Amino acid sequence: MIFRNADATPVQMLPGLVRRTLADGPSMMMCEFTFAAGIQIPNHAHPHEQVGYVVSGRVRLTIDGESLDLGPGDSYHAPSNVPHGALTLEPSVVVDTFSPPREDYR
């Protein structure tokens, strides 16, 4: 199946944070997140395994208590049920893949 970015519905999750669900299937989902600078995603955990890629900008990511500043081309893995959060240091675009898909993002 082919999904076009132009067909992905933008959803404002918070002021300065927009999500687009780019593609999904029975066992995984890919989402694009566009952030303004200074957006804080509080530490949280969920049963979905999450793998992400920083397309542009700079993001301070914390996974299981370890923080690191990431830039374009950097990626990360948040295992299921492990606390993680983020702070955008500048306007950023991040692509995340979730397995299994997040029903709340469909």
Secondary structure by P-SEA (a helix, b strand, c coil): cccccccbbbbcccccbbbbbccccccbbbbbbbbccccccccccccbbbbbbbcccccccccccbbbbbccccccccccccccbbbbcccbbbbbbbcccccccc
